[in-house]
C-alpha cells in the first residue's frame, strides 16, 4: 500500500512537471529568434486628434453635381436666343440700309443717265445727266410718275423707265411714217451692190442703205450702224414690227451691221456678199450674230412687256 501511494505521488509530480512548460508557453508571447525593432508609435485616429472642419461645397456645384459624375460637369453655355436676336437685328438694319440706298445712291449706270436725259426732254428736269441718283432726279421722277398714274416713290423701276423712254420717244421719234412704207421702199433697191462706205444707188454699205431708205420717206437717221443703234427704243424679237431696225455683230464688236425688219422673221440689208437682199433671222449666220433691235417709228406703237 505504501508503495502504491509513493508511485501515485511520483506520477502526480511528473504530470505536474510536464504540464508547467505548456502553461508557460501559452501565457508567454511568441518570440522570434530575429532581433526586434523598437515599436513605432501609431498616430491617433482622426476621431482622437483635433476635430477637422468640413469644407462646405458651393450650393451651385452641389445642385449641378448631385447626381452626375465629375466628368460630365461643364460650364454653362451662353443663351442662344441672344445670338438669334443679334442676327435678326443685323438683318433688319441691313434691309433698312438697302431701302435708304435705293433713294440716296441708286445704281450709277447708263440706264439712270438715259432716264435723266428723257426727263430733260419732257421738261421735268434741267439737271445735267450724271448717272447718279440725286434729290433733284428723285423729285423729277415723282412728278413724272404722278402725271402718268404710276407709283410715285421717286425710284427708277422698270415700269417708270419704260414709260419714260416711250414718252420721250413719242416726242423725239419719227412721226407719221408707217413701217409698211419703209419696207416697200427698201425692196426697190434689191440687188444694188455692196460698196464699203457707199451711200447711193451705185453701191451701199449696210448703214448707208438704211439711212438712204429712211431719207426717201422723209425720215432722218444717223449715218453709222452703232449710232443708229442708239435711236428709238429697245424691242425684243417677239415685239418686232415692219420698219423696226435689227442689228448684228459681224466684223466688229457691238452693232456693226444693220437691216430693216420686213415681217415674218425676215429683214432687208446690204450684205457684203450679195448686196441688197432679203435674209432670215433664222439663218445660222445671222442667228449667231444677232445683237438687238430698235423701234424708231412712232407709228409702230408703244412697247409693252
C-alpha positions, 0 to 999 in steps of 0.5 A: 500500500505504501508503495502504491501511494509513493508511485501515485505521488511520483506520477502526480509530480511528473504530470505536474512537471510536464504540464508547467512548460505548456502553461508557460508557453501559452501565457508567454508571447511568441518570440522570434529568434530575429532581433526586434525593432523598437515599436513605432508609435501609431498616430491617433485616429482622426476621431482622437486628434483635433476635430477637422472642419468640413469644407462646405461645397458651393450650393451651385456645384452641389445642385449641378453635381448631385447626381452626375459624375465629375466628368460630365460637369461643364460650364454653362453655355451662353443663351442662344436666343441672344445670338438669334436676336443679334442676327435678326437685328443685323438683318433688319438694319441691313434691309433698312440700309438697302431701302435708304440706298435705293433713294440716296445712291441708286445704281450709277449706270447708263440706264439712270443717265438715259432716264435723266436725259428723257426727263430733260426732254419732257421738261421735268428736269434741267439737271445735267445727266450724271448717272447718279441718283440725286434729290433733284432726279428723285423729285423729277421722277415723282412728278413724272410718275404722278402725271402718268398714274404710276407709283410715285416713290421717286425710284427708277423701276422698270415700269417708270423707265419704260414709260419714260423712254416711250414718252420721250420717244413719242416726242423725239421719234419719227412721226407719221411714217408707217413701217409698211412704207419703209419696207416697200421702199427698201425692196426697190433697191434689191440687188444694188451692190455692196460698196464699203462706205457707199451711200447711193444707188451705185453701191451701199454699205449696210448703214448707208442703205438704211439711212438712204431708205429712211431719207426717201420717206422723209425720215432722218437717221444717223449715218453709222450702224452703232449710232443708229443703234442708239435711236428709238427704243429697245424691242425684243424679237417677239415685239418686232414690227415692219420698219423696226431696225435689227442689228448684228455683230459681224466684223466688229464688236457691238452693232456693226451691221444693220437691216430693216425688219420686213415681217415674218422673221425676215429683214432687208440689208446690204450684205457684203456678199450679195448686196441688197437682199432679203435674209432670215433671222433664222439663218445660222449666220445671222442667228449667231450674230444677232445683237438687238433691235430698235423701234424708231417709228412712232407709228409702230406703237408703244412697247409693252412687256 
